[in-house]
């Protein structure tokens, strides 16, 4: 019976640990610095807070506009609101009035 004897090489023993270290290093680096890593998460949070603030302002403006539309709608027409909107749109006032623009 023939048997082959192989010399144990140092490179053979280090191959698997080196590959493992390479994969772990790659994934560790990208978990911090990648597109969805820890640093990018901070930027996403900053953008989310900024956009939430803009959304809150837009919602408040929309509610104000909806309230004005409700006052101008049929059935509950407010003369003061109608007068205010007409004067603002036509840029007119009476001679005895003082106009203050916001």
Beta strands, then each sheet from edge to edge (+ up, - down):
end
